[in-house]
Amino acid sequence: MEDYRPDEATHEKLLGCIDYWRSRYLSEGRVLPRLEKLEFRPRDRRDHVESVLLGEANGKGAVLLALLIIIYRLRNNLFHGLKTLDILNDQVENLKTATYCLSIVLSAVPSNIVHPRHV
């Protein structure tokens, strides 16, 4: 995914998505303890996500990868960590944003699965 570079219009939309996660996980240029709730595993590249959130890495591929990692962690926590449905109410905005961001990615990434060629 680091090799894929979205076009400029897609990148701008993805930056809007990253802004949402920045507002959620940063305050005054510092990472909030709330980021711990994503429960990164050792190979989940938390350092990469933090560098994008902090604006240290802002290339097109870097932003896309960080966004997908955040969404992946939300997905894993939802399906493997959520024990009661009342907690789901606290995740509505996160899930809405994640779904919107995935729709941007799916629309932009070249794929015969997402964009099948009609024969």
C-alpha positions as CSV (number, residue, x, y, z in Angstrom):
1,M,0.0,0.0,0.0
2,E,2.9,2.3,0.6
3,D,3.7,2.1,-3.2
4,Y,0.2,3.2,-4.1
5,R,-0.2,6.9,-4.5
6,P,-3.7,8.3,-4.7
7,D,-4.5,11.2,-7.1
8,E,-4.6,14.7,-5.6
9,A,-8.4,14.8,-5.2
10,T,-8.5,11.5,-3.4
11,H,-5.5,12.5,-1.2
12,E,-7.4,15.7,-0.2
13,K,-10.4,13.6,0.9
14,L,-8.1,11.2,2.8
15,L,-6.5,14.2,4.6
16,G,-10.0,15.1,5.7
17,C,-10.3,11.6,7.2
18,I,-7.0,12.0,8.9
19,D,-8.2,15.3,10.4
20,Y,-11.0,13.5,12.1
21,W,-8.6,11.0,13.7
22,R,-6.2,13.8,14.6
23,S,-9.0,15.6,16.5
24,R,-9.8,12.3,18.3
25,Y,-6.3,11.2,19.1
26,L,-4.3,14.4,19.5
27,S,-4.5,17.5,21.7
28,E,-2.1,20.4,21.5
29,G,0.3,18.4,19.2
30,R,0.5,15.5,21.6
31,V,-0.9,12.0,21.3
32,L,-3.7,11.4,23.8
33,P,-4.0,8.2,25.9
34,R,-7.2,7.5,24.0
35,L,-4.9,6.1,21.2
36,E,-4.2,3.2,23.5
37,K,-7.8,2.0,23.0
38,L,-6.9,1.0,19.4
39,E,-4.9,-1.7,21.1
40,F,-2.1,-1.8,18.5
41,R,-0.4,-5.2,18.2
42,P,3.4,-5.3,17.8
43,R,3.3,-5.4,14.0
44,D,0.5,-2.8,13.6
45,R,3.0,0.0,12.9
46,R,1.8,2.4,15.7
47,D,4.9,4.5,15.1
48,H,3.8,5.1,11.5
49,V,0.2,6.0,12.6
50,E,1.6,8.5,15.2
51,S,3.9,10.1,12.7
52,V,1.1,10.7,10.3
53,L,-1.3,12.0,13.0
54,L,1.5,14.3,14.2
55,G,2.1,15.6,10.7
56,E,5.6,14.3,10.6
57,A,4.8,12.0,7.6
58,N,2.3,13.3,5.2
59,G,3.0,11.7,1.9
60,K,0.1,10.2,-0.1
61,G,1.1,6.6,0.6
62,A,1.9,7.3,4.3
63,V,-1.5,8.9,4.9
64,L,-3.3,6.1,3.1
65,L,-1.5,3.4,5.1
66,A,-2.1,5.1,8.5
67,L,-5.8,5.6,7.7
68,L,-6.2,1.9,6.8
69,I,-4.3,0.8,10.0
70,I,-6.6,2.9,12.1
71,I,-9.7,1.5,10.4
72,Y,-8.3,-2.0,10.7
73,R,-7.7,-1.6,14.5
74,L,-11.3,-0.2,14.9
75,R,-12.6,-3.2,13.0
76,N,-10.6,-5.7,15.1
77,N,-11.7,-4.1,18.3
78,L,-15.3,-4.0,17.2
79,F,-15.4,-7.7,16.2
80,H,-13.0,-9.1,18.8
81,G,-13.2,-6.8,21.7
82,L,-16.7,-5.4,22.0
83,K,-18.5,-7.3,24.7
84,T,-21.7,-5.3,25.1
85,L,-23.8,-3.4,22.6
86,D,-24.2,-0.3,24.7
87,I,-20.5,0.4,24.0
88,L,-21.4,0.5,20.3
89,N,-23.2,3.8,20.9
90,D,-19.9,5.4,21.7
91,Q,-18.4,4.2,18.4
92,V,-21.0,5.6,16.0
93,E,-19.0,8.6,14.8
94,N,-15.8,6.5,14.5
95,L,-17.7,3.9,12.4
96,K,-19.4,6.5,10.2
97,T,-16.0,8.1,9.6
98,A,-14.3,4.8,9.0
99,T,-17.0,3.7,6.5
100,Y,-16.8,7.1,4.6
101,C,-13.0,6.8,4.5
102,L,-13.1,3.2,3.2
103,S,-15.6,4.3,0.5
104,I,-13.0,6.9,-0.7
105,V,-10.2,4.3,-0.8
106,L,-12.4,1.7,-2.6
107,S,-13.4,4.3,-5.2
108,A,-9.8,5.3,-5.8
109,V,-7.7,2.1,-5.6
110,P,-7.3,0.2,-8.9
111,S,-8.9,-3.2,-8.4
112,N,-10.6,-5.7,-10.7
113,I,-12.7,-6.7,-7.7
114,V,-14.0,-3.3,-6.8
115,H,-14.1,-2.0,-10.4
116,P,-14.7,-5.2,-12.5
117,R,-14.2,-5.0,-16.2
118,H,-17.2,-6.0,-18.2
119,V,-16.3,-8.5,-20.8
